[in-house]
Every structure is written in C-alpha cells, then in structure tokens.
Amino acid sequence: MKKHEINRRQLGALGAALAAGLALPARSQAPAPVRKPYIADMHSHYGMFLPRLFGMDLDKHMRENGIVLLSWAVVDDRRWISSTAAGLRQVAEPQPGQIWAYFQELMADYEGRLAQWKVAKALTAGDVDLALAGEPRVLLACESANFLEGQPERLAQAHAMGVRHLQLVHYIRTPLGDHQTAEPVHGGLTPVGAKVVAECKRLGMVVDLAHGTPALVDGALDASDAPMVWSHSWISPQGGTHKDVGYIARSLSLASAKKIAARGGAVGLWCLRLGNDPAYPVNSKGTFADEMMRMCDLIGPQHVAFGTDMEGVWPNRVLNDYSDLRDVIDNLLKRGIDETTLHNIFIGNYARIVKAAMNGAAKT
C-alpha cells in the first residue's frame, strides 16, 4: 500500500466523524452577530439525530437565526422504542441500570458536541439573562425521567451534569406515572413521581408535562406550585387517549392547557405536518403561525411558546431548521401584534419560567 492511500478503517473513521459533524475546524474568528428578534425553543433535538456529511456549527446556526435559548432534549429511552403501525411504542424492556448507563453515555456525547461547537450552557438565571441580551445558550433538557429508574435522589446527579429541564414521561413504562400513548396503569402521577416534581423545585429545574395523561398533569400541578410547561404538541378540544392515532393521542386538551396557564406555565407548538385531517391545524409555515395565534386566543399570549420538536417529528414536518422558523417569525411580525406580546411568545414566556425555577431553588 502506498503512503498516501487511506485504509478501510481510516476511511470509516473519517466518514463517522463527518456524519457526526465533528470534522469542521474550530472557528478562529469572532462569533457572528445574533439576528433579532431573539427566539427560544422549549423543545428541540436539532443537531442530535440527523447525519450531516459536511458537518454543522450549532452556534453559527443559532446566531444566524436568532435562537438564543435552545432547550436541547436528551432522549433516554430510544433503545427501547420503535415505530409501529400505531406510532412510536415501547418494544423492549430495559434491565435495571441500563437506562442510567445509556443516559450517561448520551450526556457525555452531547457535552462533547457542545464543546466542539463552542456553545455555552444555561445553568443559572444569569445565563438566561445573557440569552435575553443576545448571547446564545443551550439549556440541557431530558425528554423523560426514565434514567432515574424510580430513584428521585439521582436527579441531583443530572443537575450536576447541567440538566435544567425535566420531562417526566415519554414512551416507555415508568414508575413516575402514565403517558399518553399507553393504557394508564397508575391513575396519573405516582407518589414517586410527586417526589421527583418536588426535587425539581428544590434543585431549580423546570418540570415538563409533555406526553403525560390529563391525570398526570393534575397530579404534578398538585405536587408543586411552580410554573410548568407542556413543551411540545398541540391543543385539541378534548385531547386524546392511548387508543387514538399518534397525533391525536399526543394532543393536549384545552382544559389541561388552561390549568397549566393558570399556574403561570406555557404550552409549546410542535412542527409536525399533516395534510389529511382538516381538524389538525398545522400543514405549512403560514398555518404554524396561525396556530400560534389561535393558542394565544385560547390560553393567553403570556402562556404560548415555540416547542418545535426539531428533528423529533418525522417523516413530515413544517420546519427543517431554524431558518424555517424565521419564516414563521417574519409572518408573525407582519400581523401588527404589539412588541411586548411578540417578545413574550418568542422568548419571554419560557425565559420567565426557567428563571422562576432557577431562582426558586435558592428559596427552597
């Protein structure tokens, strides 16, 4: 073999690095200015799942599109769920310790990516203030607390890793409570789940009710007086049940949405696209903007936010990246809505809730 030839192992390593987006050289120039108005996303997987042959630079993409507070959601049950005829469902049973080990692997991986992209994390209320001033921050979130494996005390370790936003349930069975896409067995939030909610308040973490049944929502709101979020999906008149098709089962009922709002929380809209159900409102960037306004009418503009689920909804989605979200922003800016209302929808509502959680920890 000649010196300049690349062997199969080297070629494979190079391909893996490119696919993971790790082959880009570090930036040597000053960061680009951040586009206004500033935006927050309560639920995103952008840069986590899709391979990018020519790499990516999350910090650059955030700056170019004004994304200054990005809740980056780690999915800890991916190995035990799969797509079925009924949608994503649990297909395997994790053994004790497996989810916790997998969660730690994911956290190490994503920590490395953020370091490579030079994206700072939002760990304190002061970091959120910096985001509000135009300095991009990633807020580490968990899309379910399965990694706790029923041990609320483990949450302190996740907090030490940088987690500041916790969704209680996702797609697999959990001792914390019931999720929307499986038959309820707990009657809502369990006593262990209530302890996790209380521990979130003690540590200063946002509680995310997404994927939870109406009874779980009620139980969590009873377990703590902190503002909570429903980070992603959509508001339907009555919500759904585990027997419904996925996008109906995953909807939030108006009654539950109003309860979250009454506590000072916020509801986020995802970017799932459907074209075959007239009752489902989102099928384009324009109707995404329309639905944001409808949500404001339903629960008040101080309780509405973006929760795109970027790279988490598939195969059809309205938004592929944050330049697509900027088209939605431009649409909303043309509607004559007052500046304060737009600021709250774009970033203020979520920032307020995050800061309330973080500042509440000091008083607990």
N, C-alpha and C positions, 0 to 999 in steps of 0.2 A: 504493500500500500504506500502511495506517495505521501509525503509530509503534508501536502495541502488538502488531502482528502479528509472527509468527516465520516467517522464510523457510525454504525446504526444507533449505538447507544447515545453518542453525542448529538446526532440528529434528533433523536427522540426527546432528549433533554431540552434542546433548543425549541422544538415545537411546543413542548409543555410550557416553557417559560413564556413563549409568545402568546399561547392561548390564555394563559393566566394574566396576561397584561403586565408581565414583570420585565420585559425586555427593553422598555423605554429608559433612556438615560435620565438621570436626575436633572431637574431644572437648575440652570446656573444663573438665570436672570430673575429679576424681581417679579413677584406674582402680579398677574394682570388685575386691573381694577374690577370691582364687582358691579355687575349690572343692577340697576334699580328698576322697579321696587324690589325689596328684599322678600324672599319667599322661604317658608318652612314646609316640610313634608313630614307628616306624622308617621308614615309607614312606607319604607322603601327597601328594596333589595338591589338597587342599582349598582352594577359592578360586581355583584356576588355570583351570579349564576351563568350568564351568557359568556361563551368564549369570545375573545377579541383577538384575532390573529395579529393585528398591528398594535395591540396594547391599548391602554387608556390612561387618562390622567384625571382622577376624580376631582381633585382640587381645581384644575383648569376648567372642567365642565361645570362645576358648581359656580365658579366665578363668572364664567361667560353667561350663565343663565340666572344669576342672582339667587341661587339656592344657598342660603346661609345657615340654615338649621335643618339638618337631614337626620331623621330618625332611621338608623340602619338596623334592620331587624334580622337577627340570627335565628335560623330555623333549626331547632334541636331534635325534631322528630322525623327528618327527611328520610332516614334509612328504614323507617317502619311504615311509611305511607306510599301509596301509588295511585295512579289514575285508574278508575274503574268505570263501568257503564253508568254508575250513579255519581261519578265525580271523584275527587280525592277522598280516599278512605284508608283506614288502618288495615294493613295486610300482614303484619307480623307483630310479635310480642317481644318487646325488649327485655333482656335479662337484667337483674339487679346490677347497677353500676355502669351499664352500657351507655345510657343517655348522658350521664355525668361525664364519662370519658370522652364521648363524642363532642359534647358541648365545649370541653376544654380544648379539644383539637381545633374546633371552629374558631374559638376566641383567639387562639394563637395565630391561626391563619389570617384572620381579619385584622388583627393587630399589626401583622407584618405588612399587609396591603396598605393600611393607613399610613404607616411609617414610610413606605416606598412612595406613596402619593403626597406625603407631607401634609396630611390633613389632620388638624388638631381636633381633639375630642371635647365635647361639652361635659364637664364634670361638676361644675359649680354654677350658682346663679350668676356669678361674674362672667363666666364663659357665655352664658345665654345673652347677657348684656353686650358682649363683644359681637355675638352673632347679629343682634339687633342693630348694631352700629356698622355692620357690613363685613365682619370677619368670619368666613365660613367655618362652621363647626359640625362635626358628626356626633350625634347623640346615640350611643350604643343601646339597642333595644333587644329584647328577646321575644320572638313570636311563640310564646308559651313558656310555662314554667315547668315543663316536664323534667328538665335537668335536676330539679330539686328532689325528684323521686320521693316526694312526700315529706321532705325534711326542710321546714321553713328556715332553720338556722343556716342552711347552706347559702341562703340569699346574700348573707354578708360577704361571702367569698366572691359572688358575682358582682356585687357592688365594688369590691376592691379591684376587680378586673375592669371596671369602668361602666358597668351597666347602670342605666338611669331610667329605663322604661321597661316595664314588665307586663306582657300579655299573659293572662292566667292559663288559658286553654287554647288548643289548636285542633289537631285531627286525631290524636290517639287518646285512649282512656287514661284518666289521671285521677289520683285521689283528691284533687282540689275541687272538682265539680264537673258539671255536664257541659258538653259542647254541642253546637247546633246541628252537626251532621251525623250524629249517632243517637240511638234511643236513650233518653235520660234514665239514669240509674241512681243518681244521688239526690234528686229533688232540688237541684240548684247548687249553691256553694256549700261545701262541707266545712266542718269545724277546722280541719287542717287548712282549707282554703282561706278561711277567715283569719287564721294566724298569719298566712302569707300576706294578706292585704294589710294587716296591722304592722307587719315587719317592713313592708314597703313604705308605710308612713314614717316609721322610725328611722329608716335609712335615707329617706328623701327620694324615693323612686315613684314615677308616675305609674298608676295602675291602668292597664288597658283591658277593656271588657270585650273586645272583638272576639268573635267565634263563640261567645258564651250564650247560653239559653237565657230567656227572659228571667227565669228564676235565679240564675247565677248573677245576672245584673242586679236584681233586687237584693240578693244576699250580700254582694260586695258593697253596694251603697249603704246597706245597714251596718256593715262591719267597720266603716271608716267615714269620717266627714270630709275627707279630702276630695277635691275635684278630680274626676276621672275622665278618660277618653274612650271612645269607640273609634279606633284608629282608621278602620277601612271597611267598607262595603257600601251600602246604600240604604235609604229609608223607604220602606214599603208600608202600605196602610196597616197591615196586620202582622208583618213579619212572616216567618215560615216555620216549618217543622222539619225534622230529620227525614221525613218521607218525601219532601219536595225536591225538585231538581235543584242543583247546587246553588245557583244564583238567587233562588227564592229562599232556600234554607238558610243562606248566609245573610239575608237581609235583616235589617234592624227595624222592629216595629216602631211606629210613630209614638206609641205610648212609652216604650223604653227610651226612645230618643229624648222625649220630653223630660223624663226622670233624670237622665244624665245631664241635660241642660240645666235643670232646676238646681243641681248641685254645683253649677259653675263649670261643668265639663264641656267637651267638644266632640263632634262627630265628623269623621273624615270620609270623603268620597273617593272610591277606587276608580281605576281606569278600564275596567272590564267593558268590552264592546259586545253588544248583541244586536242582531238585526232582524230577529224573527219573533219578538214578543213586544207588541205595542204597549204593554204595561211596564216594560223596563225602559227607563228614560235615556240611557246613555248609548249613543251609537256613532258619535262624532265629537270633534273638539268643540263645536258650537253647542251641541246638546249637553256636553260636560259642563260648560259654562252656565247653560240654562238650569241644569240640575243643582249647581251650587246656589243659584239664586232661589230656586224652589225650596231648598233646605233652609235658607235664611228665612223665608216666609214661614216655614213650619216650626222652627225652633229658635229663631232669632239669630242675627248675623254674628253675635258675640259667642256663638256656640258651633260655628261651622269652620272647617279647615280642610286642607288638602291631606289626603291619605291615599296616595296614588296606588300603592302596592306595585310600584315599578319593578318589572321583571318577575313579579309574583303572579300576575294574572296572565293566562295563556289559554289557547293559542291566539285568541283575538283580543286586541287591546287598542284603546284610543290613543294612548301615549306610549311612544317607544323610548323616549329620552326626555331630558328636561328642556330641550329646545321646543318640543311639542307642548310642554306645559306653558312655555312662554307665549305660545299662540293663544292659549286659554286666558292667560293674564291680559294680553292685549285686547281680547274680546271683552273682558270684564271692565277694562279701563275705559272703553268707549261707551259704556252704558250710563254715564252720568251719575255714578254712585259716589257718595262723599268719600273723601280721602281717609277719614278715620275708620269707616266701615271696611273699606278695602284693605287697609293695613291690618285690621283685626283678622279678616279672613285669610289674608296672605301669610301672616306670621304671628300677629299679636296674640291671638287666642291660644295657640299652642305654647308660645313662649311664656305666657302668663301662667298656664297650668304647670309647666315644667318648673318655673321659678317658685311657684307656690309649694310644690313637692319638695324641692331642694331646701328652701328656707324653712319649711315645716320641720325638717329633720332636726334643725338646731333647737327647736322648741319642744321636741318630744322627750 
